[in-house]
Amino acid sequence: MSTPLRLRPGLPALEAFPQKAWNRLLVSRLRSAGMSALAYPDPRGYELLRERIATYLALSRGVECTYSSGTSRSGVA
C-alpha cells in the first residue's frame, strides 16, 4: 500500500511531483536554448500568449485589438 497524499490547501503534494521527468525535460531545454534564453524577456509578455488573448477577446467579446496593443502580466490587481 502506498503512502496517502497530503491534501492540504496551499501546500503541494511534493512527493507526487515527477521530479525525474522534470529534471530530464529541464536539462533538455537548457541544452537546446540559445544565448537569448539568458536575456531579459519582452516586457509586454510572451508573444504567443498575447496573440491568443487578442484572438479570444475578438471572438468572445468583440474587442478589436492586436497582440501588439496589449500586455500579459502575472498576478492580480
Beta strands, then each sheet from edge to edge (+ up, - down):
end
